[in-house]
């Protein structure tokens, strides 16, 4: 490709992105299919909070949500709809709920998104949206929760709090994360036959009672008696009695 063609391709890409950005509406969930946003290697759901367009200098909290193995796809508009099958923030927004944060929910062909890829998504969001770097939060379900643990263990200094649901943080060195004081609230169904509840029980116990110094604030764990793998629906929609969004947003670097 000649230099002129490369320049033309780049310009076309940015024009396309600008046109899409103009269509973005605060308070609505918007599909960003794979290949339509320069700098992003995945299709994703985008949500901008109410007031985003009206406050051009204000920075907002960012929540990145990672899906599980049942929600994988190529990031096309059709494939992204699989994430809407989850009782999770994207669907809650589509059904009328408002949140005071930017939401990015990427889709990947394999749910075990690697730590450098998660980091690239967060860095992308910091460049393309008005993100408050002191209020970045990571949550995930199942495989996405496993990778939430993995990312937090390495990049705890970038996160204000994490919310892994039905994940597994075993086998990771969580003590630096505990010493840094990264707030953690893990959720798990006690009858989960897909990912053992000990994938949440043991890491929380390690952070609180084995690491020295222990986690401060103490890592939290909520177990749902009789609940199987899908412990995220009741967690995200608040029907179990927990306001996880207020908890996330109460923390800042």
Backbone as numpy.savetxt, mean C-alpha at the origin, in Angstrom:
# Nx Ny Nz CAx CAy CAz Cx Cy Cz
16.56 3.55 -32.62 15.71 4.74 -32.62 16.59 5.98 -32.62
16.30 6.94 -33.50 17.08 8.16 -33.58 16.79 9.04 -32.37
17.70 10.02 -32.16 17.50 10.94 -31.03 16.20 11.71 -31.18
15.87 12.10 -32.44 14.64 12.84 -32.68 13.42 11.99 -32.34
13.45 10.69 -32.71 12.32 9.82 -32.42 12.18 9.58 -30.93
13.32 9.44 -30.24 13.26 9.27 -28.79 12.63 10.49 -28.13
13.03 11.68 -28.61 12.49 12.90 -28.04 10.99 13.00 -28.31
10.59 12.64 -29.55 9.18 12.68 -29.90 8.38 11.71 -29.05
8.93 10.49 -28.84 8.25 9.49 -28.03 8.08 9.97 -26.60
9.12 10.61 -26.07 9.06 11.12 -24.70 8.00 12.21 -24.59
7.98 13.10 -25.58 7.00 14.19 -25.56 5.57 13.66 -25.64
5.37 12.68 -26.50 4.03 12.09 -26.62 3.61 11.47 -25.30
4.56 10.77 -24.65 4.25 10.14 -23.37 3.84 11.16 -22.32
4.56 12.28 -22.25 4.23 13.28 -21.25 2.94 14.00 -21.58
2.67 14.19 -22.87 1.39 14.79 -23.25 0.25 13.88 -22.82
0.42 12.57 -23.05 -0.60 11.61 -22.65 -0.82 11.64 -21.15
0.29 11.67 -20.40 0.17 11.71 -18.95 -0.53 12.98 -18.49
-0.17 14.12 -19.11 -0.78 15.39 -18.74 -2.28 15.37 -19.03
-2.65 14.79 -20.18 -4.07 14.71 -20.52 -4.82 13.86 -19.51
-4.21 12.75 -19.10 -4.87 11.88 -18.12 -4.97 12.58 -16.77
-3.88 13.30 -16.41 -3.89 13.99 -15.13 -5.01 15.01 -15.08
-5.27 15.63 -16.24 -6.34 16.61 -16.29 -7.70 15.95 -16.05
-7.80 14.68 -16.38 -9.06 13.96 -16.19 -9.21 13.44 -14.77
-8.10 13.41 -14.02 -8.16 12.91 -12.66 -9.05 13.82 -11.82
-9.88 13.22 -11.01 -10.79 14.00 -10.19 -10.58 13.66 -8.73
-10.46 14.70 -7.92 -10.32 14.46 -6.49 -11.57 13.76 -5.97
-11.36 12.85 -5.04 -12.48 12.13 -4.45 -12.99 10.97 -5.27
-12.31 10.62 -6.37 -12.72 9.50 -7.22 -11.57 8.53 -7.39
-11.90 7.26 -7.59 -10.89 6.25 -7.87 -10.75 6.14 -9.39
-9.50 6.17 -9.86 -9.24 6.22 -11.30 -8.26 5.12 -11.68
-8.59 4.36 -12.72 -7.67 3.34 -13.23 -6.59 4.01 -14.06
-5.35 3.62 -13.80 -4.21 4.06 -14.59 -3.58 2.80 -15.22
-4.06 2.39 -16.38 -3.58 1.14 -16.97 -2.09 1.16 -17.28
-1.53 -0.04 -17.33 -0.10 -0.20 -17.61 0.26 0.47 -18.94
1.36 1.21 -18.93 1.85 1.84 -20.14 1.31 3.22 -20.41
0.41 3.71 -19.56 -0.20 5.02 -19.82 0.41 6.14 -18.98
1.22 5.79 -17.98 1.82 6.81 -17.12 3.34 6.66 -17.16
4.05 7.60 -17.76 5.51 7.53 -17.81 6.10 7.44 -16.41
7.08 6.56 -16.26 7.76 6.42 -14.98 7.17 5.36 -14.07
6.02 4.79 -14.45 5.38 3.77 -13.63 5.35 2.46 -14.41
5.87 1.41 -13.79 6.00 0.12 -14.47 4.80 -0.79 -14.28
3.74 -0.30 -13.66 2.57 -1.11 -13.38 1.30 -0.33 -13.66
0.23 -1.05 -13.96 -1.08 -0.43 -13.90 -1.45 -0.27 -12.44
-2.25 0.74 -12.14 -2.58 0.95 -10.73 -3.87 1.75 -10.60
-4.45 1.66 -9.42 -5.58 2.50 -9.04 -5.04 3.74 -8.35
-5.59 4.88 -8.72 -5.18 6.17 -8.16 -6.36 6.84 -7.50
-6.13 7.36 -6.31 -7.14 8.15 -5.63 -6.49 9.40 -5.08
-7.10 10.54 -5.39 -6.67 11.82 -4.85 -7.75 12.33 -3.91
-7.39 12.73 -2.70 -8.42 13.08 -1.71 -9.14 14.37 -2.07
-10.32 14.52 -1.52 -11.05 15.78 -1.65 -10.17 16.92 -1.15
-10.13 18.00 -1.90 -9.29 19.13 -1.53 -7.94 19.13 -2.21
-7.59 18.03 -2.89 -6.28 17.95 -3.53 -6.13 19.01 -4.61
-7.13 19.16 -5.47 -7.06 20.13 -6.56 -7.17 21.56 -6.06
-7.78 21.73 -4.91 -8.03 23.08 -4.39 -6.88 23.62 -3.55
-5.89 22.77 -3.27 -4.77 23.19 -2.42 -3.46 22.85 -3.13
-3.10 23.65 -4.15 -1.97 23.29 -5.02 -0.61 23.25 -4.34
-0.48 23.78 -3.13 0.80 23.75 -2.44 0.81 22.77 -1.27
-0.35 22.20 -0.96 -0.44 21.29 0.19 0.05 19.90 -0.18
0.73 19.26 0.77 1.16 17.88 0.59 0.26 16.96 1.41
0.06 15.75 0.90 -0.92 14.84 1.48 -0.26 13.51 1.86
-0.84 12.82 2.85 -0.35 11.47 3.18 -0.53 10.54 1.98
0.30 9.51 1.93 0.24 8.50 0.87 0.07 7.13 1.50
-0.91 6.37 0.99 -1.08 4.96 1.36 -0.86 4.14 0.10
0.06 3.18 0.17 0.28 2.23 -0.91 -0.28 0.89 -0.45
-1.17 0.31 -1.26 -1.80 -0.97 -0.91 -1.37 -2.05 -1.90
-0.88 -3.17 -1.36 -0.39 -4.29 -2.17 -1.38 -5.45 -2.12
-1.76 -5.95 -3.29 -2.77 -7.01 -3.38 -2.16 -8.39 -3.12
-3.01 -9.42 -3.19 -2.58 -10.79 -2.97 -2.55 -11.59 -4.25
-2.34 -12.90 -4.12 -2.16 -13.75 -5.30 -3.43 -13.90 -6.13
-4.58 -13.70 -5.53 -5.83 -13.83 -6.28 -6.17 -12.62 -7.12
-5.35 -11.60 -7.06 -5.68 -10.33 -7.70 -4.61 -9.90 -8.72
-3.79 -10.85 -9.15 -2.70 -10.53 -10.06 -3.25 -10.22 -11.45
-2.46 -9.51 -12.24 -2.88 -9.18 -13.60 -1.83 -8.35 -14.30
-2.10 -8.06 -15.55 -1.12 -7.33 -16.37 -1.28 -5.82 -16.30
-2.17 -5.34 -15.44 -2.31 -3.90 -15.27 -3.19 -3.22 -16.30
-3.83 -4.00 -17.17 -4.76 -3.40 -18.13 -6.00 -2.91 -17.39
-6.81 -2.12 -18.07 -8.03 -1.62 -17.44 -8.91 -2.77 -16.97
-9.02 -3.82 -17.80 -9.85 -4.97 -17.43 -9.25 -5.73 -16.26
-7.92 -5.92 -16.28 -7.27 -6.68 -15.22 -7.33 -5.94 -13.89
-7.25 -4.63 -13.92 -7.30 -3.86 -12.68 -8.60 -4.06 -11.93
-9.65 -4.44 -12.66 -10.94 -4.67 -12.00 -10.87 -5.81 -10.99
-9.88 -6.70 -11.13 -9.75 -7.79 -10.17 -9.50 -7.25 -8.76
-8.79 -6.15 -8.67 -8.53 -5.56 -7.36 -9.82 -5.05 -6.74
-10.76 -4.66 -7.60 -12.05 -4.19 -7.10 -12.89 -5.30 -6.48
-12.50 -6.55 -6.69 -13.20 -7.66 -6.05 -12.90 -7.72 -4.55
-11.84 -7.06 -4.14 -11.45 -7.06 -2.74 -12.27 -6.05 -1.96
-12.65 -6.41 -0.75 -13.25 -5.43 0.15 -12.11 -4.64 0.77
-11.64 -3.67 0.02 -10.42 -2.94 0.35 -10.59 -1.48 -0.10
-9.63 -0.61 0.20 -9.80 0.82 -0.09 -10.27 1.18 -1.50
-9.73 0.58 -2.60 -10.24 0.98 -3.92 -11.74 0.79 -4.06
-12.27 -0.37 -3.63 -13.70 -0.61 -3.76 -14.50 0.26 -2.80
-13.96 0.49 -1.61 -14.66 1.35 -0.66 -14.83 2.75 -1.25
-13.80 3.23 -1.93 -13.87 4.55 -2.55 -14.90 4.54 -3.68
-14.86 3.51 -4.51 -15.84 3.42 -5.60 -17.26 3.42 -5.06
-17.43 2.85 -3.89 -18.77 2.78 -3.28 -19.13 4.03 -2.49
-18.26 5.04 -2.55 -18.64 6.32 -1.97 -17.86 6.80 -0.77
-16.88 6.03 -0.34 -16.13 6.46 0.83 -15.03 7.43 0.43
-14.80 8.42 1.27 -13.72 9.38 1.05 -12.62 9.14 2.08
-11.39 9.36 1.65 -10.24 9.25 2.54 -9.39 10.51 2.42
-8.71 10.89 3.47 -7.88 12.11 3.44 -6.44 11.86 3.00
-6.24 10.86 2.15 -4.88 10.55 1.70 -4.90 10.16 0.23
-3.72 10.23 -0.39 -3.51 9.70 -1.73 -3.41 8.19 -1.60
-4.06 7.48 -2.52 -3.97 6.02 -2.54 -3.38 5.56 -3.87
-2.40 4.69 -3.79 -1.86 4.01 -4.96 -1.99 2.51 -4.70
-2.71 1.80 -5.59 -2.89 0.36 -5.46 -2.43 -0.30 -6.75
-1.15 -0.69 -6.84 -0.61 -1.24 -8.09 -1.03 -2.69 -8.29
-0.98 -3.11 -9.54 -1.24 -4.52 -9.87 -0.01 -5.09 -10.55
0.33 -6.31 -10.16 1.52 -6.98 -10.71 1.14 -8.38 -11.16
1.87 -8.92 -12.13 1.58 -10.26 -12.65 1.83 -11.33 -11.61
2.69 -11.03 -10.64 2.98 -11.93 -9.52 2.84 -11.10 -8.26
2.09 -11.59 -7.29 1.77 -10.77 -6.13 2.97 -10.50 -5.24
4.01 -11.30 -5.36 5.16 -11.12 -4.49 6.07 -10.03 -5.07
5.56 -8.80 -5.05 6.30 -7.67 -5.56 7.56 -7.47 -4.73
8.67 -7.30 -5.40 9.95 -7.27 -4.70 10.19 -5.91 -4.04
11.04 -5.94 -3.02 11.31 -4.73 -2.24 11.77 -3.56 -3.12
12.71 -3.75 -4.06 13.10 -2.61 -4.91 11.95 -2.07 -5.74
11.02 -2.95 -6.13 9.88 -2.50 -6.92 8.92 -1.66 -6.06
8.71 -2.07 -4.82 7.88 -1.28 -3.92 8.53 0.08 -3.71
9.83 0.08 -3.54 10.54 1.34 -3.33 10.40 2.25 -4.55
10.45 1.67 -5.74 10.30 2.46 -6.96 8.91 3.08 -7.05
7.89 2.34 -6.62 6.52 2.87 -6.64 6.39 4.05 -5.68
6.97 3.90 -4.50 6.91 4.99 -3.52 7.66 6.22 -4.04
8.82 6.00 -4.64 9.59 7.13 -5.18 8.85 7.77 -6.35
8.20 6.96 -7.18 7.38 7.48 -8.27 6.28 8.38 -7.71
5.59 7.91 -6.69 4.49 8.69 -6.11 4.98 10.00 -5.54
6.17 10.00 -4.94 6.71 11.23 -4.35 7.01 12.27 -5.43
7.32 11.80 -6.64 7.63 12.72 -7.73 6.36 13.20 -8.43
5.41 12.30 -8.64 4.24 12.59 -9.48 3.03 13.13 -8.71
3.04 13.01 -7.40 1.95 13.51 -6.59 2.52 14.36 -5.46
1.67 15.15 -4.85 2.13 16.01 -3.76 2.07 15.21 -2.45
3.07 14.40 -2.27 3.15 13.47 -1.13 3.93 14.11 0.01
3.38 13.99 1.19 4.11 14.38 2.40 5.08 13.25 2.74
6.39 13.46 2.58 7.33 12.36 2.80 7.39 11.86 4.23
6.82 12.60 5.15 6.79 12.17 6.55 5.56 11.33 6.87
4.67 11.18 5.87 3.42 10.45 6.14 3.15 9.47 5.00
4.03 8.49 4.87 3.91 7.44 3.86 3.62 6.13 4.60
2.57 5.43 4.16 2.10 4.23 4.84 2.01 3.09 3.85
2.29 1.88 4.32 2.25 0.70 3.47 1.34 -0.34 4.11
0.44 -0.89 3.29 -0.43 -1.96 3.74 -0.55 -3.00 2.64
-0.86 -4.22 3.00 -1.00 -5.28 2.01 -1.75 -6.45 2.60
-2.24 -7.30 1.71 -2.96 -8.50 2.13 -2.24 -9.73 1.61
-2.19 -10.77 2.42 -1.64 -12.06 2.00 -0.21 -11.87 1.44
0.02 -12.20 0.16 1.34 -12.00 -0.42 1.77 -10.55 -0.32
0.81 -9.63 -0.49 1.12 -8.21 -0.36 1.53 -7.84 1.05
0.97 -8.54 2.04 1.35 -8.31 3.43 2.73 -8.89 3.71
3.02 -10.04 3.11 4.36 -10.62 3.25 5.41 -9.63 2.75
5.10 -9.00 1.62 6.05 -8.04 1.06 6.02 -6.71 1.81
4.92 -6.42 2.47 4.89 -5.24 3.35 5.88 -5.41 4.49
5.87 -6.60 5.11 6.86 -6.91 6.14 8.28 -6.79 5.58
8.48 -7.36 4.40 9.83 -7.37 3.81 10.33 -5.96 3.52
9.44 -5.12 2.98 9.86 -3.75 2.67 10.15 -2.97 3.96
9.27 -3.12 4.94 9.43 -2.38 6.19 10.72 -2.77 6.90
11.11 -4.04 6.80 12.34 -4.49 7.45 13.57 -3.79 6.88
13.50 -3.39 5.61 14.65 -2.75 4.97 14.54 -1.23 4.91
13.32 -0.72 4.71 13.14 0.71 4.47 12.25 1.35 5.53
12.42 0.92 6.77 11.60 1.44 7.87 11.74 2.95 8.02
12.87 3.51 7.61 13.07 4.95 7.79 12.20 5.78 6.85
11.64 5.16 5.81 10.81 5.87 4.85 9.33 5.85 5.22
8.96 5.00 6.17 7.55 4.74 6.46 7.14 5.32 7.80
5.90 5.82 7.86 5.36 6.33 9.11 4.63 5.24 9.89
4.11 4.21 9.20 3.42 3.09 9.85 3.12 2.04 8.78
2.94 0.77 9.22 2.60 -0.31 8.30 1.45 -1.13 8.86
0.67 -1.71 7.92 -0.53 -2.46 8.28 -0.57 -3.75 7.45
0.15 -4.80 7.87 0.12 -6.07 7.14 -1.06 -6.93 7.61
-1.80 -7.48 6.64 -3.00 -8.27 6.95 -2.86 -9.66 6.34
-2.90 -10.69 7.18 -2.77 -12.09 6.74 -1.45 -12.33 6.05
-0.39 -11.76 6.60 0.94 -11.89 6.02 1.86 -12.78 6.84
3.14 -12.69 6.55 4.15 -13.51 7.23 5.46 -12.74 7.27
5.83 -12.32 8.47 7.09 -11.58 8.63 8.20 -12.42 9.20
8.02 -13.74 9.24 9.07 -14.61 9.79 10.27 -14.67 8.86
11.43 -14.88 9.44 12.66 -15.00 8.65 13.30 -13.67 8.31
12.74 -12.58 8.79 13.29 -11.25 8.52 13.96 -10.70 9.77
14.94 -9.85 9.57 15.56 -9.15 10.69 14.73 -7.91 11.00
13.85 -8.04 11.96 12.92 -6.97 12.29 13.42 -6.08 13.42
14.56 -6.43 14.01 15.02 -5.66 15.17 15.43 -4.22 14.83
16.09 -3.97 13.69 16.35 -2.56 13.35 15.07 -1.76 13.18
14.07 -2.38 12.61 12.76 -1.74 12.44 12.12 -1.47 13.79
12.25 -2.42 14.72 11.72 -2.22 16.07 12.46 -1.09 16.78
13.78 -1.09 16.66 14.58 -0.05 17.31 14.28 1.33 16.76
13.92 1.39 15.48 13.61 2.67 14.85 12.24 3.20 15.26
11.43 2.34 15.88 10.12 2.76 16.35 9.05 2.83 15.29
9.18 2.01 14.22 8.15 2.00 13.19 6.88 1.37 13.73
5.77 2.08 13.74 4.51 1.51 14.24 4.00 0.40 13.31
3.61 -0.72 13.91 3.10 -1.88 13.17 1.80 -2.32 13.82
0.80 -2.56 12.97 -0.44 -3.19 13.44 -0.75 -4.31 12.46
-0.57 -5.55 12.92 -0.81 -6.72 12.08 -2.17 -7.32 12.42
-2.83 -7.86 11.38 -4.13 -8.51 11.53 -4.05 -9.91 10.92
-4.79 -10.85 11.53 -4.77 -12.21 11.01 -6.01 -12.95 11.50
-6.54 -13.85 10.68 -7.60 -14.75 11.10 -7.00 -15.96 11.79
-7.53 -16.32 12.94 -6.97 -17.45 13.69 -7.20 -18.77 12.98
-8.17 -18.82 12.06 -8.45 -20.05 11.32 -7.89 -19.99 9.90
-6.92 -19.14 9.68 -6.32 -18.98 8.34 -5.57 -20.25 7.97
-6.03 -20.93 6.93 -5.37 -22.14 6.45 -4.44 -21.89 5.28
-4.33 -20.65 4.84 -3.46 -20.30 3.72 -2.12 -19.76 4.20
-2.18 -18.78 5.09 -0.97 -18.23 5.72 -1.17 -18.39 7.23
-0.28 -19.11 7.85 -0.44 -19.39 9.27 -0.53 -18.11 10.09
-1.41 -18.08 11.09 -1.47 -16.92 11.98 -0.13 -16.60 12.64
0.72 -17.62 12.75 2.03 -17.37 13.36 2.91 -16.50 12.47
2.50 -16.31 11.23 3.19 -15.36 10.37 3.03 -13.93 10.85
2.01 -13.70 11.66 1.83 -12.39 12.31 2.18 -12.44 13.80
1.82 -13.56 14.44 2.04 -13.68 15.88 3.53 -13.61 16.22
4.33 -14.40 15.53 5.76 -14.49 15.87 6.51 -13.18 15.59
6.31 -12.51 14.45 7.02 -11.26 14.22 6.68 -10.18 15.25
5.39 -10.07 15.59 5.00 -9.08 16.59 5.63 -9.40 17.93
5.61 -10.68 18.31 6.24 -11.09 19.56 7.74 -10.81 19.55
8.38 -11.08 18.41 9.82 -10.83 18.31 10.13 -9.34 18.47
9.37 -8.50 17.80 9.62 -7.07 17.89 9.43 -6.54 19.31
8.44 -7.07 20.00 8.13 -6.56 21.34 8.97 -7.17 22.45
9.28 -8.47 22.33 9.84 -9.19 23.47 11.22 -9.79 23.27
11.67 -9.90 22.02 12.97 -10.52 21.77 13.99 -9.49 21.30
13.58 -8.59 20.44 14.50 -7.53 20.00 14.89 -6.66 21.20
16.11 -6.17 21.17 16.58 -5.28 22.22 17.31 -4.10 21.58
16.75 -2.92 21.64 15.52 -2.57 22.37 14.28 -3.09 21.65
13.22 -3.28 22.41 11.96 -3.70 21.82 11.26 -2.56 21.13
10.24 -2.92 20.38 9.50 -1.92 19.61 8.87 -0.88 20.54
9.01 0.38 20.17 8.41 1.48 20.92 7.97 2.55 19.93
6.66 2.61 19.60 5.55 1.95 20.30 5.51 0.45 20.04
4.91 -0.27 20.96 4.82 -1.72 20.83 4.05 -2.09 19.56
4.55 -3.11 18.86 3.84 -3.62 17.69 2.51 -4.22 18.16
1.47 -4.00 17.38 0.14 -4.47 17.75 -0.28 -5.65 16.87
-1.11 -6.52 17.45 -1.63 -7.67 16.72 -3.10 -7.86 17.06
-3.91 -8.00 16.03 -5.32 -8.32 16.22 -5.61 -9.64 15.52
-6.09 -10.62 16.30 -6.46 -11.92 15.77 -7.97 -12.05 15.79
-8.54 -12.56 14.69 -9.98 -12.75 14.60 -10.31 -14.23 14.80
-10.94 -14.59 15.92 -11.29 -16.00 16.16 -12.24 -16.52 15.09
-11.95 -17.72 14.59 -12.82 -18.38 13.63 -12.76 -17.83 12.21
-11.92 -16.84 11.96 -11.83 -16.21 10.64 -10.70 -16.86 9.85
-10.97 -17.10 8.57 -9.97 -17.71 7.69 -9.05 -16.69 7.07
-8.69 -16.93 5.81 -7.66 -16.11 5.18 -8.11 -14.67 4.96
-9.37 -14.49 4.59 -9.85 -13.13 4.32 -10.14 -12.41 5.63
-9.08 -11.89 6.21 -9.23 -11.06 7.41 -9.14 -9.58 7.06
-8.96 -9.28 5.76 -8.77 -7.88 5.37 -10.09 -7.13 5.18
-11.14 -7.81 4.72 -12.39 -7.10 4.46 -12.91 -6.41 5.70
-13.01 -7.13 6.80 -13.53 -6.57 8.05 -12.57 -5.53 8.64
-11.29 -5.67 8.28 -10.30 -4.71 8.76 -10.39 -3.40 7.99
-10.40 -3.50 6.67 -10.43 -2.29 5.85 -11.75 -1.54 5.92
-12.88 -2.26 6.02 -14.16 -1.54 6.02 -14.61 -1.12 7.42
-13.85 -1.53 8.44 -14.14 -1.09 9.80 -15.21 -1.88 10.51
-15.74 -2.92 9.85 -16.85 -3.66 10.46 -16.41 -4.47 11.68
-15.11 -4.70 11.84 -14.60 -5.39 13.02 -14.40 -4.43 14.19
-14.64 -3.14 13.93 -14.55 -2.17 15.02 -13.24 -1.42 15.11
-12.39 -1.55 14.10 -11.08 -0.88 14.13 -11.02 0.19 13.05
-10.61 1.39 13.43 -10.40 2.47 12.45 -8.92 2.49 12.10
-8.55 1.65 11.15 -7.14 1.51 10.82 -6.61 2.76 10.12
-7.47 3.50 9.47 -7.01 4.70 8.75 -6.66 5.81 9.74
-7.47 5.98 10.77 -7.15 6.96 11.81 -5.85 6.56 12.50
-5.67 5.25 12.70 -4.43 4.79 13.34 -3.23 5.10 12.45
-3.31 4.77 11.17 -2.20 5.07 10.27 -1.86 6.56 10.30
-2.89 7.38 10.11 -2.66 8.82 9.96 -2.25 9.49 11.27
-2.36 8.77 12.37 -1.92 9.34 13.66 -0.41 9.32 13.78
0.27 8.65 12.84 1.73 8.52 12.92 2.41 9.33 11.83
3.53 9.88 12.17 4.32 10.69 11.24 5.78 10.55 11.60
6.64 10.67 10.62 8.08 10.61 10.88 8.53 11.87 11.63
